[in-house]
């Protein structure tokens, strides 16, 4: 056995790596250098509960890492003031090094060390009972913690570790559930476990919440908190109200009273202008108000708020403001600078078992943590878990092996059927096995809903399993890999598909029920808070790699895939080919079924997209209404009331002074918005004009409908005559960063925001039809070898697996904003069938096994990176109006 390395504390690593981390101080606010003179000793308790002692000058200020300030007695240190001026007895005070700002998306934390520190904070909050959650989420969180600490699951070791260490209150009652989750985390490195821990934690209602006791006007005990979304109100540990920044006009305090002034809501008959909460003292009020000021500035503003000139005679209110970089400035700094990553080795890495051959968890140690300090690793947003470790390296022997396979194009079309069928069956398992075990057995799920979902999915799963076995056997015979002594013409696939589709016809009634299942599931979740939580927790599991309602619609999507495969076969074969007749007959059968379900599929696509959008938006609960259709999702800048009053006087964009702006005009209201580029503006205008034309065709003139919809939309209403602002007004800047928190990582909302792009319903429809699976070889820009991976393309993303048998992906790569090209000669990629994906500084090379596969991957990826034509969706809606 190899002797384990001594465990380093978080404080020691921080001291050893002074270049890590981005200070929140703006470049104009440089802390003074340590002057000579008297020094004092300061004790700091780190996130791993070790205490470090620092000898500092009495004039020193505290300036460390982004998101990580110090606090004492629940009061944050001011990073611009000398420490000794804030501590009366520094020798007898212990500071805590903790997380202050909790970003909604942990993928923005590019440094592994930073994610490790956040994971320590989550671990601490769990242990002290601050981060409460249901038993399932608590067990899942602990399973990732112990995976990081002791490695892969081994029953006796895992049980003993849980007996010796306490991670949550009442841990013994959940030990079996924790071990069950731990057994499913096999192969995760400590860095991957930290990432998954943060992925689960950020979904919890109390993630990053620090409760401040208060009372309402009736004297009921409540708690106030602030998050990236706004001000929250809790009763116990249950959130009862949330006031988004967009709804808040002003925050202030008077003595012990904390006041929230709201913007008028035109959709509510009874409107309360000001909410009042009573706190225990004026100091408590002021502390909470300051935290609100800092949270609003950090998460919502583009840049640090400017200092206001001091009045000559009189002062009014507090002059406190946030000083330092905002979150957007930090992110932009990291993206635009030559910020280099320094290798970080988790202290838990030494706890992994190492055998005599020097293998750590099945991988060589040099591959697990041997990144070069000169090579910038891919951002977690684009590839959170995938690195050179954990993948099989391959070389030119793959080309030799590839040449043994048949070269007929029909073979590769049939192989695409096989690879995508494997993914389809895995997707069905998510519903029939995982969802049924996690949610379907709970009493909160109505019996009628269980019957609608599982009675229709179970027979289909069994039928598709038999079809997959037949396709696998046929491809094995076609390749000559088995049963080579059997004589017969097995180099065809039409007969297998014809038999399958004829057997599928009796199940058409089950397929028609899938759209009903989607509607019933949504209604049941709205009627049961417990079921809603169960479904949400299930979607946090790694096996649910795309939204649950997409899995429910998968059987309808698969029919279109069969149709496309058969169309390609019929186009390839000459009429005299032995397989042509069966392929043509199978194509006729599947076309008939698709025609029957086509109208339902279009409606369900629209319904599903509105559901997902509603989940990813905060404060929007009535997005799904009859007659509402999804057009486009993306980012537009809405001009404020003051700017609008100027702009509305001009008619041309050049005169507005705002690039790429356009106006939505209704009978009672007009709204001016601006896109990020000319092409984005043209896409939005084309979609909106198309919707207007279509609505006029179906329902007549739409000016009243358009005006009504704008009036009803909360996001388009704003108080343009707000009262004069004081120093403590949080709405002082118009540079606020309009960001809604995504429901899951890498959702379309999340990616569109970060990459400044948009997606239309046309693009979603094309993406449904363009799904692909198969093995690819992948290479990073600065890596040497190629890695063999099982890759699934769906929902505008690539999902990476070690093999097709894996239950969940290792990582994902959202493709919106990416470009797909062929490598140039200067890139020295001397291989066939290679395509290149690149977005800013992120570059990936992928290599396929044949020309057909190369063309198919290029085709489907371009469908995610290039907007589709709108005429296609228009023709679909005209033939099947809602």
C-alpha positions in Angstrom: 0.0 0.0 0.0 1.2 3.5 -0.8 1.6 5.8 2.2 -1.1 8.5 2.1 -0.1 12.1 1.9 -0.5 14.2 5.0 -3.8 16.2 4.7 -3.3 19.9 4.1 -5.8 22.4 5.5 -7.7 24.8 3.4 -5.9 27.6 5.1 -2.5 26.2 4.1 -3.6 25.9 0.5 -4.8 29.4 0.5 -1.5 30.7 1.8 0.4 28.6 -0.6 -1.5 29.8 -3.7 -1.6 33.6 -3.5 -2.4 33.9 -7.2 -5.7 32.0 -6.9 -8.9 33.8 -6.6 -10.3 37.1 -7.9 -10.6 40.0 -5.4 -14.0 41.7 -5.3 -12.1 45.0 -5.1 -12.3 47.1 -8.2 -9.0 48.0 -9.9 -9.5 51.6 -8.6 -9.7 50.4 -5.0 -6.3 49.0 -4.2 -5.7 48.1 -0.6 -2.8 49.9 0.9 0.5 48.0 1.3 1.3 46.8 4.8 3.1 49.7 6.5 5.8 49.2 9.1 4.9 49.6 12.8 2.9 47.8 15.4 1.4 44.4 14.5 -1.4 42.4 16.0 -2.3 38.8 15.9 -5.5 37.8 14.3 -7.1 34.3 14.5 -9.2 33.1 11.6 -11.2 29.9 11.6 -11.2 28.4 8.1 -13.9 26.5 6.3 -12.5 23.2 7.4 -12.7 24.3 11.0 -8.9 24.7 11.4 -7.7 27.9 13.0 -4.9 30.0 11.4 -3.0 32.8 13.1 -2.0 35.9 11.1 0.4 38.6 12.2 -0.8 41.8 10.5 -0.1 45.5 10.7 -2.7 47.6 12.6 -3.4 49.4 9.3 -4.0 46.3 7.2 -7.2 45.7 5.4 -8.8 42.4 4.5 -8.7 41.6 0.8 -8.9 38.0 -0.3 -10.9 35.9 -2.7 -14.1 36.6 -4.5 -17.2 35.5 -2.6 -15.1 34.8 0.5 -15.0 37.7 3.0 -14.5 37.4 6.8 -17.1 38.1 9.4 -17.3 38.3 13.2 -20.3 38.3 15.5 -22.5 38.0 12.3 -21.2 41.3 11.0 -19.1 41.3 7.8 -15.7 43.0 7.8 -15.4 46.0 5.5 -12.7 45.1 3.0 -11.7 48.8 2.6 -11.3 49.7 6.3 -8.4 48.7 8.5 -9.2 45.6 10.5 -8.2 47.0 13.9 -10.7 49.8 13.4 -13.5 47.2 13.2 -12.3 45.0 16.1 -12.2 46.4 19.6 -10.2 43.4 21.0 -8.5 41.7 18.1 -6.5 39.4 20.2 -9.6 37.8 21.7 -11.7 37.7 18.5 -11.9 34.8 16.1 -12.9 35.7 12.6 -14.5 33.2 10.3 -13.6 32.8 6.6 -16.9 32.0 5.0 -18.9 32.4 1.8 -20.8 35.6 1.6 -22.4 35.7 -1.9 -23.9 32.4 -3.1 -24.2 32.5 -6.9 -27.2 30.7 -8.3 -25.0 28.9 -10.8 -22.0 27.1 -9.4 -20.7 26.6 -13.0 -19.5 30.2 -12.9 -16.9 29.1 -10.3 -14.1 28.2 -12.7 -11.5 27.3 -10.1 -11.6 23.8 -8.6 -10.3 25.3 -5.4 -13.2 27.7 -5.3 -15.7 24.9 -5.8 -13.9 23.0 -3.0 -14.3 25.9 -0.6 -18.0 26.3 -1.5 -18.4 22.5 -0.9 -16.9 23.0 2.6 -19.4 25.7 3.3 -22.3 23.5 2.2 -20.9 20.7 4.4 -20.7 23.1 7.4 -24.2 24.4 6.8 -25.6 20.9 6.7 -23.8 19.8 9.9 -25.0 22.8 11.9 -28.6 22.5 10.7 -28.6 25.8 8.8 -29.2 24.1 5.4 -32.3 22.0 6.0 -33.9 19.8 3.3 -35.9 16.6 2.9 -34.4 13.2 3.8 -33.8 12.3 0.2 -31.8 15.4 -0.6 -29.9 15.2 2.7 -28.8 11.7 1.9 -27.8 12.6 -1.6 -25.7 15.5 -0.4 -23.9 13.3 2.2 -23.3 10.6 -0.4 -21.3 13.1 -2.5 -19.4 14.3 0.6 -18.2 10.8 1.5 -17.5 10.0 -2.1 -15.1 12.9 -2.1 -13.6 11.8 1.2 -13.2 8.1 0.9 -13.8 7.3 -2.8 -15.9 4.6 -4.3 -18.5 2.7 -2.3 -17.4 -0.3 -0.2 -20.1 -1.3 2.3 -18.1 -1.9 5.4 -15.9 1.1 4.9 -18.8 3.4 4.0 -20.8 2.3 7.1 -17.8 2.7 9.4 -17.0 6.2 8.0 -20.6 7.3 8.7 -20.4 6.0 12.2 -17.3 7.9 12.9 -18.4 11.2 11.2 -21.5 13.2 11.6 -22.6 15.3 8.5 -26.3 16.0 9.3 -28.5 15.8 12.4 -30.2 12.4 12.9 -27.7 10.8 10.5 -28.3 7.3 11.8 -31.8 7.2 10.5 -30.7 7.9 7.0 -27.6 5.7 6.9 -29.0 3.1 4.5 -30.3 5.7 2.1 -26.9 7.5 2.2 -25.1 4.3 1.4 -27.5 3.5 -1.4 -26.8 6.9 -3.1 -23.0 6.4 -2.4 -23.0 3.1 -4.2 -24.2 5.0 -7.4 -21.4 7.5 -7.3 -18.7 5.1 -8.5 -15.9 6.6 -10.4 -16.4 10.2 -9.3 -13.2 12.1 -8.4 -13.3 14.5 -5.4 -13.6 17.4 -7.9 -16.6 15.8 -9.5 -18.2 15.1 -6.2 -17.8 18.7 -5.1 -19.4 19.8 -8.4 -22.4 17.4 -7.8 -22.7 18.5 -4.2 -23.1 22.1 -5.3 -25.5 21.1 -8.1 -27.9 19.5 -5.6 -27.4 22.1 -2.9 -28.2 25.1 -5.1 -31.7 23.7 -5.8 -32.6 23.7 -2.1 -34.8 26.4 -0.8 -32.4 27.4 2.0 -29.2 27.4 -0.2 -27.1 30.4 0.8 -29.9 31.7 3.1 -29.0 33.5 6.3 -32.1 34.1 8.4 -32.6 37.4 10.3 -35.4 37.2 12.9 -38.3 39.7 12.5 -42.0 40.1 13.1 -44.8 41.3 10.9 -47.4 44.0 11.9 -49.5 41.5 13.7 -46.5 40.3 15.8 -46.1 36.9 14.1 -42.5 35.6 14.2 -40.9 35.5 10.8 -37.4 35.6 9.4 -36.0 37.8 6.6 -33.3 36.8 4.2 -31.7 38.1 1.0 -30.7 36.1 -2.1 -29.6 36.8 -5.6 -33.3 37.0 -6.6 -34.4 39.5 -4.0 -35.8 39.6 -0.4 -37.3 36.4 1.1 -39.7 35.9 4.0 -39.6 32.7 6.0 -41.8 31.2 8.6 -39.7 28.7 10.4 -37.8 27.1 7.5 -40.6 27.5 5.0 -40.5 30.3 2.5 -43.8 32.1 2.5 -43.0 35.2 0.3 -40.4 36.4 -2.2 -40.0 39.9 -3.4 -37.9 39.9 -6.6 -35.6 42.8 -7.3 -37.8 43.8 -10.3 -40.8 44.3 -8.0 -38.9 46.2 -5.3 -38.8 50.0 -5.7 -37.0 50.9 -2.5 -35.6 49.3 0.6 -35.1 51.4 3.7 -35.2 51.2 7.5 -36.5 53.6 10.3 -35.3 52.7 13.7 -36.3 49.0 14.2 -38.7 49.0 11.2 -37.5 47.5 7.9 -39.5 48.8 4.9 -40.0 47.3 1.5 -41.7 49.6 -1.1 -43.1 47.8 -4.1 -43.8 48.8 -7.6 -47.5 49.0 -8.6 -48.9 45.7 -9.9 -51.6 46.5 -12.6 -52.9 42.9 -12.5 -53.9 43.0 -8.8 -57.0 44.9 -7.6 -55.7 45.1 -4.1 -52.2 46.6 -4.0 -50.0 47.2 -0.9 -47.4 49.8 -1.5 -45.2 49.3 1.5 -44.5 46.2 3.6 -43.2 46.7 7.2 -41.3 44.3 9.4 -40.1 44.8 12.9 -36.6 43.7 13.9 -35.1 43.4 17.4 -33.0 46.6 17.1 -32.0 49.4 14.9 -28.5 47.8 14.5 -30.1 44.6 13.3 -32.2 46.6 10.8 -29.1 48.4 9.5 -27.0 45.2 9.2 -29.7 43.5 7.2 -30.3 46.6 5.0 -26.5 46.7 4.2 -26.5 43.1 3.2 -29.5 43.8 0.9 -27.6 46.7 -0.7 -24.5 44.5 -1.3 -26.5 41.6 -2.7 -28.4 43.8 -5.1 -25.3 45.5 -6.3 -23.2 42.3 -6.6 -25.8 40.2 -8.5 -27.8 42.8 -10.4 -25.5 45.6 -11.5 -23.2 45.6 -14.4 -20.6 47.7 -12.6 -19.9 49.2 -9.2 -22.4 51.9 -8.3 -20.9 55.4 -8.4 -20.5 57.4 -5.3 -22.9 60.3 -4.9 -21.6 63.8 -4.3 -21.9 64.8 -0.6 -24.4 67.6 0.1 -23.0 70.9 1.2 -25.4 71.6 4.1 -27.6 68.7 5.0 -27.2 64.9 4.8 -30.1 62.5 4.4 -29.9 58.8 5.2 -27.0 56.5 5.0 -24.2 56.9 2.5 -23.3 53.2 2.5 -22.8 51.6 -0.9 -21.3 48.4 -2.3 -17.6 48.8 -3.1 -16.0 46.3 -5.4 -16.5 44.3 -8.5 -20.0 43.0 -9.3 -20.5 39.4 -10.3 -20.7 40.3 -13.9 -17.4 42.2 -13.7 -15.7 39.2 -12.1 -17.0 36.8 -14.7 -16.0 39.2 -17.5 -12.6 39.6 -16.0 -12.0 35.9 -15.8 -13.3 35.3 -19.4 -11.3 38.2 -21.0 -8.0 38.0 -19.0 -5.2 35.5 -19.4 -6.2 34.1 -16.0 -4.3 30.8 -15.6 -5.5 27.9 -13.4 -3.1 26.4 -10.9 -3.5 22.7 -10.2 -5.4 22.0 -7.0 -5.3 18.6 -5.3 -8.2 18.0 -2.9 -7.0 16.8 0.5 -9.4 13.9 0.2 -7.6 12.6 -2.8 -5.1 10.8 -0.6 -7.9 8.9 1.0 -8.6 7.0 -2.2 -7.3 3.4 -2.2 -4.1 2.8 -4.2 -3.0 -0.8 -5.0 0.4 -2.1 -5.8 0.1 -1.2 -9.5 -0.4 2.5 -8.5 -4.0 2.7 -9.7 -6.4 5.2 -8.0 -10.1 4.3 -8.3 -9.3 2.5 -11.6 -7.2 5.3 -13.0 -3.5 6.2 -12.9 -2.8 9.0 -10.4 -1.0 11.0 -13.0 -4.2 11.1 -15.1 -6.4 11.9 -12.2 -4.7 15.1 -11.1 -1.8 15.7 -13.5 -3.0 18.8 -15.4 -0.3 21.1 -16.7 -0.3 24.5 -15.1 0.2 26.1 -18.5 -2.9 24.5 -20.0 -6.2 26.3 -19.4 -8.9 23.7 -18.7 -12.4 24.0 -20.2 -14.9 26.0 -18.3 -17.3 24.0 -16.1 -20.2 25.7 -18.0 -19.1 24.0 -21.2 -17.7 20.8 -19.8 -18.0 20.5 -16.0 -16.7 17.1 -15.3 -15.1 15.8 -18.4 -11.3 15.7 -18.4 -8.5 13.5 -19.5 -9.0 11.2 -16.6 -11.6 8.5 -16.6 -11.6 7.9 -20.4 -10.1 5.2 -22.5 -7.3 6.5 -24.6 -7.2 5.2 -28.1 -4.7 5.4 -31.0 -4.4 4.3 -34.6 -5.6 0.8 -33.8 -9.1 2.1 -34.0 -8.6 3.0 -37.6 -7.5 -0.6 -38.3 -10.5 -1.9 -36.5 -12.8 0.5 -38.4 -11.6 -0.8 -41.7 -12.9 -4.3 -40.9 -16.5 -3.1 -40.9 -18.7 -3.0 -44.0 -18.4 0.1 -46.1 -21.9 0.2 -47.5 -23.8 3.3 -46.5 -26.9 1.2 -45.6 -24.8 -0.4 -42.9 -24.0 2.9 -41.2 -27.7 4.0 -41.5 -28.6 0.7 -39.7 -25.9 1.3 -37.1 -27.4 4.7 -36.4 -30.7 2.9 -35.8 -28.9 0.7 -33.3 -27.0 3.5 -31.4 -30.0 5.8 -31.2 -32.2 2.8 -30.1 -29.9 2.1 -27.2 -30.3 5.7 -26.0 -34.1 5.6 -26.5 -34.3 2.5 -24.3 -32.3 4.1 -21.6 -34.6 7.1 -21.8 -37.6 4.8 -21.4 -35.9 3.3 -18.3 -35.8 6.7 -16.7 -39.6 6.7 -16.6 -40.4 3.0 -16.2 -37.6 2.3 -13.6 -36.1 5.4 -12.0 -39.2 7.6 -11.9 -41.5 4.7 -10.9 -39.1 3.8 -8.0 -38.5 7.4 -6.8 -42.0 8.9 -7.3 -44.5 6.4 -8.6 -44.6 4.4 -5.3 -45.4 7.4 -3.2 -49.0 8.1 -2.0 -48.8 11.6 -3.3 -49.0 10.4 -6.9 -52.7 9.9 -7.8 -53.6 6.4 -9.0 -55.1 7.8 -12.2 -51.7 9.4 -13.0 -49.9 6.2 -12.2 -52.1 4.4 -14.6 -51.8 7.0 -17.3 -48.0 6.9 -17.2 -46.9 3.4 -16.3 -49.7 1.5 -17.9 -48.6 3.0 -21.2 -44.9 3.0 -20.7 -44.3 -0.5 -19.4 -45.7 -2.4 -22.4 -43.8 0.0 -24.7 -40.5 -0.5 -22.9 -40.9 -4.3 -23.0 -41.7 -4.2 -26.8 -38.7 -1.9 -27.5 -36.4 -4.1 -25.6 -37.1 -7.0 -27.9 -36.7 -4.8 -30.9 -33.2 -3.6 -29.7 -32.1 -7.2 -29.3 -33.1 -8.0 -32.8 -31.3 -5.0 -34.2 -28.2 -5.9 -32.2 -28.3 -9.5 -33.6 -28.7 -8.2 -37.2 -25.8 -5.8 -37.0 -23.6 -8.5 -35.5 -24.4 -10.7 -38.4 -23.9 -7.8 -40.9 -20.5 -7.1 -39.4 -19.6 -10.8 -39.4 -18.7 -10.6 -35.7 -20.8 -13.6 -34.6 -22.6 -16.6 -36.1 -20.4 -16.3 -39.2 -21.2 -20.0 -40.1 -24.9 -19.2 -40.6 -25.7 -18.7 -44.2 -28.2 -16.1 -45.3 -28.5 -12.5 -46.5 -28.2 -10.5 -43.4 -26.9 -7.2 -44.9 -30.3 -5.5 -44.6 -32.5 -4.0 -41.9 -35.8 -3.2 -43.6 -37.4 -6.6 -42.7 -36.6 -6.0 -39.0 -38.0 -2.5 -39.0 -41.1 -3.6 -40.9 -41.8 -6.3 -38.4 -41.3 -3.9 -35.5 -43.6 -1.2 -36.9 -46.3 -3.6 -37.7 -46.1 -4.8 -34.1 -46.1 -1.2 -32.9 -49.5 -0.4 -34.5 -51.5 -2.0 -31.7 -49.6 0.2 -29.3 -50.7 3.4 -31.0 -53.4 3.9 -28.4 -50.6 3.9 -25.8 -48.6 6.5 -27.7 -51.7 8.8 -27.9 -51.8 8.7 -24.1 -48.4 10.1 -23.7 -49.5 13.6 -24.4 -52.3 13.2 -21.8 -49.7 12.0 -19.3 -47.8 15.3 -19.7 -51.0 17.3 -19.0 -52.1 15.2 -16.1 -48.7 15.3 -14.4 -48.7 19.1 -14.6 -52.2 19.3 -13.1 -51.3 16.8 -10.3 -48.1 18.8 -9.4 -50.1 22.0 -9.2 -52.6 20.3 -6.8 -50.1 18.6 -4.6 -47.1 20.4 -3.0 -45.6 17.0 -2.0 -45.8 15.6 -5.5 -44.3 18.8 -6.9 -41.3 18.4 -4.5 -40.9 14.7 -5.4 -40.8 15.5 -9.1 -38.4 18.4 -8.6 -36.1 16.2 -6.5 -36.2 13.5 -9.1 -35.1 15.9 -11.8 -32.1 16.7 -9.6 -30.9 13.1 -10.0 -28.1 12.5 -12.5 -30.2 9.9 -14.4 -32.7 12.7 -15.3 -30.2 14.5 -17.6 -33.0 16.4 -19.4 -36.4 17.6 -18.2 -38.8 14.9 -17.1 -41.5 16.0 -19.5 -39.1 15.5 -22.4 -38.7 11.9 -21.4 -42.5 11.5 -21.4 -42.7 12.7 -25.0 -39.7 10.6 -26.2 -41.9 7.8 -27.8 -43.6 10.4 -30.0 -40.2 11.8 -31.0 -38.8 8.3 -31.8 -41.5 7.8 -34.5 -40.1 10.7 -36.4 -36.6 9.2 -36.1 -37.7 5.9 -37.6 -39.3 7.8 -40.4 -36.1 9.7 -41.2 -34.0 6.5 -41.1 -36.3 4.8 -43.5 -36.4 7.8 -45.8 -32.6 7.7 -46.0 -32.6 3.9 -46.7 -35.2 4.3 -49.4 -33.2 7.1 -51.0 -30.0 5.1 -50.9 -31.3 1.8 -52.2 -32.1 1.2 -55.9 -35.6 -0.1 -56.5 -34.2 -3.6 -57.4 -32.4 -3.9 -54.0 -33.5 -6.8 -51.8 -34.2 -4.5 -48.9 -36.0 -1.7 -50.8 -39.5 -3.2 -50.7 -39.4 -3.8 -46.9 -38.0 -0.4 -46.3 -40.7 1.3 -48.4 -43.5 -0.7 -46.7 -42.1 0.2 -43.2 -41.9 3.8 -44.3 -45.5 3.8 -45.3 -46.5 2.3 -41.9 -44.6 4.8 -39.8 -45.7 7.7 -41.9 -49.3 6.7 -41.2 -48.8 6.7 -37.5 -46.8 10.0 -37.5 -49.6 11.6 -39.5 -52.2 10.5 -36.9 -50.1 11.9 -34.1 -48.6 14.9 -35.8 -51.1 17.5 -34.5 -50.9 16.2 -31.0 -47.1 16.3 -31.2 -47.0 20.0 -32.2 -49.4 20.9 -29.4 -47.3 19.0 -26.8 -44.1 20.5 -28.0 -45.5 24.0 -27.4 -47.0 22.9 -24.0 -43.7 21.3 -22.9 -41.7 24.4 -23.8 -44.0 26.7 -21.9 -43.8 24.4 -18.9 -40.0 24.4 -18.9 -39.8 28.1 -19.4 -42.2 28.7 -16.5 -40.0 26.5 -14.2 -36.9 28.5 -15.1 -38.5 31.9 -14.5 -39.1 33.4 -11.1 -42.5 34.9 -10.2 -44.2 33.6 -13.4 -46.9 31.1 -12.5 -49.5 31.5 -15.3 -47.4 31.2 -18.4 -49.2 28.1 -19.7 -52.6 29.4 -20.8 -54.9 28.4 -23.6 -54.0 30.0 -26.9 -50.5 31.0 -25.8 -47.7 29.8 -28.1 -44.0 29.7 -27.6 -42.1 31.9 -30.1 -38.5 32.5 -29.0 -36.4 32.4 -25.9 -33.5 34.7 -25.3 -32.3 38.0 -23.9 -33.6 41.5 -24.8 -32.8 44.8 -23.1 -36.0 46.7 -22.3 -35.5 50.5 -22.2 -36.5 52.1 -18.9 -39.3 54.6 -18.7 -37.0 57.6 -18.8 -35.1 56.3 -21.8 -38.4 55.3 -23.5 -39.8 58.9 -23.3 -36.9 60.1 -25.4 -36.7 57.2 -27.8 -40.4 57.2 -28.6 -40.0 60.6 -30.3 -37.8 59.1 -33.0 -38.5 56.7 -35.7 -35.2 55.4 -36.9 -32.7 53.2 -35.0 -29.8 55.5 -35.9 -31.5 58.4 -34.1 -32.2 56.4 -31.0 -28.6 56.0 -29.9 -29.3 52.4 -29.0 -28.2 49.7 -31.5 -30.4 46.9 -32.7 -33.6 48.3 -31.0 -37.2 47.9 -32.2 -40.6 48.8 -30.9 -43.6 46.6 -30.1 -46.7 48.8 -30.7 -50.1 48.1 -29.4 -53.3 50.2 -29.0 -52.6 51.2 -25.4 -48.9 50.6 -24.9 -45.6 50.5 -26.8 -42.4 48.9 -25.6 -38.9 49.5 -26.9 -36.4 46.6 -26.7 -32.9 46.0 -28.0 -31.2 42.8 -29.1 -27.6 41.9 -28.7 -26.8 42.0 -32.4 -28.3 42.7 -35.8 -28.9 39.1 -36.5 -30.7 38.6 -33.2 -32.9 41.6 -33.8 -33.9 40.2 -37.2 -34.7 36.8 -35.7 -36.9 38.4 -33.0 -38.7 40.7 -35.5 -39.3 37.8 -38.0 -40.8 35.6 -35.3 -43.0 38.3 -33.9 -44.2 39.4 -37.4 -44.8 35.8 -38.2 -47.0 35.4 -35.1 -48.9 38.5 -35.9 -49.6 37.3 -39.5 -50.6 33.9 -38.3 -52.9 35.3 -35.6 -54.6 37.6 -38.1 -55.1 34.6 -40.5 -56.8 32.6 -37.7 -58.5 35.2 -35.5 -58.5 38.4 -37.4 -56.7 41.7 -36.4 -54.5 41.3 -33.4 -53.9 44.8 -32.1 -56.2 44.3 -29.2 -54.7 40.9 -28.3 -51.2 42.3 -28.6 -52.0 45.3 -26.4 -53.8 43.1 -23.9 -50.9 40.6 -23.6 -48.4 43.4 -23.1 -50.5 44.9 -20.3 -50.9 41.5 -18.7 -47.1 40.8 -18.8 -45.6 41.8 -15.5 -42.1 42.0 -16.9 -43.2 44.8 -19.3 -44.8 47.0 -16.6 -42.7 49.5 -14.7 -43.4 52.5 -12.6 -41.9 55.3 -14.7 -42.6 58.0 -12.1 -41.0 56.5 -9.0 -40.4 58.9 -6.1 -37.0 60.5 -5.6 -34.4 58.1 -4.5 -32.2 58.5 -1.4 -28.8 57.0 -0.6 -30.4 53.8 0.7 -32.4 53.2 -2.4 -31.5 49.9 -4.1 -32.9 50.8 -7.5 -30.5 53.6 -8.0 -28.8 52.2 -11.1 -30.2 51.4 -14.5 -27.4 49.0 -15.2 -29.0 46.1 -13.3 -28.3 42.7 -14.6 -31.7 41.2 -15.4 -31.1 37.6 -14.6 -33.5 34.9 -13.6 -32.3 31.8 -11.8 -32.5 28.6 -13.9 -34.3 25.6 -12.5 -31.5 23.2 -13.5 -27.9 23.6 -14.6 -27.4 24.2 -18.3 -31.0 24.8 -19.1 -31.8 26.6 -22.3 -32.6 29.8 -20.3 -29.2 29.5 -18.6 -27.2 29.0 -21.8 -29.0 31.7 -23.8 -28.3 34.2 -21.0 -24.6 33.4 -20.7 -24.0 33.2 -24.5 -26.2 36.1 -25.5 -28.2 34.1 -28.0 -31.8 33.0 -28.5 -33.8 29.9 -29.6 -37.1 29.8 -31.5 -39.8 27.2 -31.6 -38.5 26.3 -35.0 -35.1 25.5 -33.5 -36.7 23.4 -30.8 -38.8 21.4 -33.4 -35.7 20.8 -35.5 -33.8 19.7 -32.4 -36.5 17.1 -31.6 -36.0 15.6 -35.1 -32.2 15.8 -35.0 -31.1 13.5 -32.3 -28.0 11.2 -32.5 -26.0 8.8 -30.5 -22.8 6.9 -31.0 -19.1 6.6 -30.2 -16.8 9.5 -30.9 -13.1 10.2 -30.2 -12.6 13.5 -28.5 -9.5 15.6 -28.1 -8.9 18.9 -26.3 -7.0 21.7 -28.0 -3.8 21.1 -26.0 -4.0 17.4 -25.3 -2.1 14.7 -27.1 -4.3 11.6 -27.2 -7.9 10.9 -28.3 -10.5 9.7 -25.9 -13.3 7.3 -26.8 -16.7 8.4 -25.5 -20.3 7.5 -25.9 -21.9 10.8 -27.0 -25.6 11.6 -27.1 -26.9 14.8 -28.9 -30.2 16.1 -27.7 -31.7 19.3 -26.4 -29.0 21.5 -28.1 -26.3 19.7 -26.0 -23.8 16.9 -26.2 -23.9 14.5 -23.3 -20.8 12.4 -22.6 -20.7 8.8 -21.2 -17.9 6.3 -20.8 -20.1 3.6 -22.5 -23.6 3.3 -23.8 -24.5 1.1 -20.7 -24.0 4.0 -18.3 -27.1 5.3 -16.5 -26.2 8.9 -16.5 -23.7 11.2 -18.3 -20.4 12.3 -17.0 -20.7 15.8 -18.4 -22.5 17.9 -20.9 -21.6 20.5 -23.5 -24.4 23.0 -24.5 -23.9 23.9 -28.1 -25.8 27.1 -28.4 -23.3 29.8 -29.5 -20.8 27.2 -30.7 -19.5 27.0 -34.2 -18.8 23.7 -36.0 -16.1 23.6 -38.7 -13.4 21.4 -40.1 -9.9 21.8 -38.7 -7.4 23.8 -40.8 -4.0 22.5 -42.0 -2.3 24.7 -39.4 -4.0 22.8 -36.5 -2.1 19.6 -37.3 -5.0 17.3 -37.0 -3.9 14.6 -39.4 -6.9 12.3 -39.1 -10.0 11.6 -41.2 -13.5 12.6 -40.3 -12.6 15.2 -37.7 -14.8 18.2 -36.9 -14.1 21.1 -34.6 -16.4 22.8 -32.0 -15.3 26.2 -30.8 -16.7 28.9 -28.7 -14.4 31.8 -27.8 -11.3 30.1 -26.2 -13.0 26.7 -25.9 -12.0 24.3 -28.6 -12.9 20.6 -29.0 -12.1 18.1 -31.7 -14.2 15.1 -32.4 -13.5 12.2 -34.7 -16.0 9.8 -36.2 -15.5 6.3 -37.7 -16.9 6.9 -41.2 -17.8 9.6 -43.7 -21.4 8.9 -43.1 -21.2 9.4 -39.4 -19.0 12.5 -39.9 -21.7 14.0 -42.1 -24.5 13.1 -39.7 -22.8 14.6 -36.7 -22.0 17.8 -38.7 -25.7 17.9 -39.8 -27.3 17.5 -36.3 -24.8 19.8 -34.6 -25.4 22.6 -37.2 -29.1 22.3 -36.4 -28.2 23.4 -32.8 -25.8 26.2 -33.8 -27.6 27.6 -36.9 -31.2 28.9 -36.7 -33.6 27.0 -38.9 -36.0 28.5 -41.5 -39.3 29.8 -40.3 -41.2 28.8 -43.3 -41.1 25.2 -42.2 -42.9 25.8 -38.9 -45.3 28.1 -40.5 -46.4 25.4 -42.9 -46.8 22.9 -40.0 -49.0 25.3 -38.0 -51.1 26.1 -41.0 -51.8 22.5 -41.7 -52.5 21.7 -38.0 -53.9 24.9 -36.3 -54.3 24.8 -32.6 
